[in-house]
Amino acid sequence: MLAEDKHWSDRLFNTVNYSLLILIALITIIPFVYIVSVSFATPEEVAKGGLLLFPSKFTLGAYKYIFSTDTMIRSILISIYVTVLGTFINLILTSFTAYPLAKATLRGRRTILLMVLVTMLFSGGLIPTYFVVKAFGMINTYWSLMIPTAISAFNLIVLKNFFQQIPDSLEDSAKIDGCNDLGVLFRIVLPLSMPAMATFGLFYAVGHWNSFFNAVMYMNDAEKFPVQVILRQIVLLSQDQIGDTTSQQDPTDYLPQTIRMASIVVATVPIVLVYPFLQKHFAKGVLLGSVKG
């Protein structure tokens, strides 16, 4: 009798659990489906209002308008360049800083860690940061989009803890074979830390791809704007053109809304395509430090 009650309680729990997960998944997916549907819909169908999930007539008008000039393509290439190079710089500097901090024999280790922790609570402020970037001659250069955010204090601390879990015997064996500290880092530590590197690489890449504030602050040349800045301009422009949506409004006035949604799709797809290649390592990396052997 007890076994039967437990069986039914497990089935009830699984049913409720799966139902909640499906509901949460739908709440998460429906906005994306809506954005994609509106981007392929006609202005007349968008003018009808309501939740548009499956347009009755597909059109590529919004995408043709976006790619009618080289502005969007150029901004996407700029974002790819900044994301790839910026992520590489992030991983190199973060690992180069985390590895020595993982060694208890490092002199001044506690002081350096304290300084790193302070940056997680306080920052220099917007204006001092701008003057620092200007003093180094990085205004209106792509370096201003990568160097100021080269190291995340949180990622540095977590990666340091991950390095500390690697047995010292492996590093000692490599040093006996003639490796120096850089050789140990590149041949032993980093290959064993691929889940962590992939996870933080994904975090850094998404941060670079979605960043627009630094470009607005430090870039004076519109031809150097990344895709997120272009997307921001399109969204602001379309909001000004749409205004108040009333029943008397011309359906063609909804064209900026389809352009806005198409721009969001174009700006989102490249970074979404990166995730499947890192999914295997990412699934392991999110459990950093949860299990110690």
N, C-alpha and C positions, 0 to 999 in steps of 0.2 A: 504494500500500500504506500509506504514511504517512497519507494523507488518510483512508483507511478506518479505520485504528487511532484517529485523532483523532476521527472520527465516533462510534465506539463508546465511546471514553473520555468524550466529552461526554454521550452518552446515559446512561452509567453514573453520571456525576456528577449529572446532573439527576434521575435516579431516586432516588439516595440522598438528595439534597437535598430533593426533594419529600416523600419518605417521612418524613424527620426533621421537616420543617415540619408535616406532617399530624399526626404523633405529638404534637408540642408543642402544636398547636392543640387536639387532643382532651384532652390533660392539662389545658389551660386551661379548656376549655368544659365538661367533664363535671361539675366541682363546681357550676357555675351551673345546669346542667340538673338536677342532684340537688336543689338548693335549691328550684327552681321546682316540681319534681315532688312533693316532700314537702309543699310548701305547699298543693297541690291534692289530696293523698291523704287517705284516711281514717285515723284512729288505729289501726284494726285492721290495715290494710295496713302501716303503719309499724312496728307491733309485730312483724311477721314478721322484720324485720331485713334485712340485705343491701343491695346497691346498688339503689336504687329510681330508675329513669330514666323509666319510663312507667307511671304509676299505672293500675290496671285500672278504678278508679272515681273520677271527678273529683268533688270537693266544694268548695264555697266556705265551708265552716264556719269555717275559720281566719280568712278575710278578713271574714266577717260579725262575728266576735268582735272583731277589731281595730277595725272601724268602728262597733261598737255604741255607743261613746261618741265625743265630739268630741276626745278627747285626741290621737289620731294625726293627725287632720286639722289640728288647731291646731298641733301640733308641725311638721308638714310646711310649713304656711304660714309659720311662724316661720323655718324653715330657708331657705325660698325668699327671704324678706325679707332675712335676714342674708347670704345668698349673693349676691343681686343688688346690694344696697347695698354690702356689703363688697368685692365684686369691683370695683365702680365706684371706690370709695375707693382700693383697691390700685393700679389702673391710673393714676388721676389722680396720686397721690402718687409712684408709681414713675417715671412719665414726666416729671413736673415736676422730679424730682431727677436723673434720668439725663440729661436734655437739657443742663443747664448743665455737668454733669460731663464731657460729651462734648467740650466746648470747651477747647482747650489754653490759651486766653487767660484762663481763670477763675483768679483769685487764690486760693491755698490749695487748689488742686485736688488735689494729691498728698496733702496732709494729710487732706482729707476722704475720699479714696479709701482711705487707710490706716485711718482710723477705721471705714469700712464693712467693710473686710476683717477687722478685728479682731473684729467682731460675728459673723463666720462661724466663728470659732474659740472665742470665749468669750462667755458670757452672764452677765447679772446674777444669775441664780438664781431659783428659784421664789418664795421669800419676799420678796426685794426687789421683784420684779415685781408681786406681790400688793399690797404697800404702795404702789407707784406708782399702780396702778389704783385703789386705795382713796382715795389722796390726791386724785385727779382726780374723785372722785365717780362713778365708773363701775360700782361694785358694784351688782349686780342690775339692770343696764341692758344693752341690746343693744350699746351702744358697746364694752363690755368684750369682746365677741366679734369686734370688727372693728378697733379702733384699735391694740391691742397687736401685731397681726400685719399692720399696714398696709403695710409695705414688706419684701420679701424681699431680703436682701443679694445673693444669687446672681442673682435676676432683675434686680436693679438693674445689676449689672456687665454682664450679657449685653446688656441693653437699651441701656446706654451704648455698648457696642461696636457695636451695630447702628446707632445714631444716627451714630456716627463714619464709617460707610460711605456716608452720604448726601452727595453732592457739595456742597461749599460754594457752588458757583456758583448752585445753585437757591435757597439762602437769600439770597445776595447780590442775586439778581434780585428776590426778594420784598421785600427791604428797600428797593431802589431804587423799587419801586412804592408804597412807603409803609407797609409792614407793620412792626410792632414785633416784639419777640421772641416775645410770645404769639401774634401773628398768624402768624408763621413756624411756630411749633410746631403750631398747630391747622390751618393751611391747607396746609402743605408737609410737615412732618416726620411727623406722625401719620397722614395719609392714605397716605404711602409706607411706613408701618410697620405696616400692618394685619395682615400675617402674624405679626409679632412680638407685637402687642397681642392678637391672637386666641389665640396660644399661651399667653402668660402669663395671659390672662384665664381660659383653661380650667384652668390650674394653680391659680390663686387660687380659682376657683369650686369645684373639687374639694376643695381644702383646707378651705374654709369649710363645705362640705356634710358632709364626713367628720369635722369637728372636734367633739369632745365634752368634752375635758378642760377647756377654758376655761369652758364652761358649768357644769360640775360645780364648778369653783373659784370662779367669780364670781357665779353665779346662786343666789339663795336662794328664789325663788318658783318652785314646780314648774310653774305655768302658763306660764312663760316658757322652759321647756326646749325645745331644738330636737329634731328627730326622732332624731338619733343618741343622745341621752341616753335618750329613751324606749325606743329599741331596746336599749340597754345594760341598762336595767332589766328589759325583757321577757326578755332572754337570761339574766340572773342569776336571775330569778324562775323561769323554766322549768327551769334547771339544778337549783335547789333542789327543785322539785316532781318532776322525773323521777327523780333519785337514781340508784341502780344498776338497770340494765335486766336483768331476769331473765325466764325463761320463765314463772314463776308470776305475773308482773305483769299487772294488768288492762289490756287494750288501750286503754281510755279514758285511762289515765295518759299515753299518748303524745300527747294533745291539745296540751299545752304545746309539744311539739317542732314540730308543724305550725304553731302560732301563731308560734313563733320564726322559722321559715323564711319564713312569709308576711310577717312584719315586715321581714325582710331584703330581700325582694323589693320591698315598698312603699317602703323607704328607699333602694333602689338605682335603681329605674326613673327617677325624675325627673332625676337627674344624667346618666344614660345617654342620655336623650333629647336632651340638649344637644349631645352630641358630633357628630351628623350635620350640624348647622347650622354647626359650626366646622371640619369635616373638611378642607375645601378650604384654608383658611388654616393649619390646624394642620400639614398635610403640608409646607407651605412653611416654616413657622416652626421646625420641628424641625431644619432645616438652617441655622439662623442662623450666619453667620460661616464656613461651610464653603467657600463659593465667593465670591471677591472679584473684582469686575470692574474 
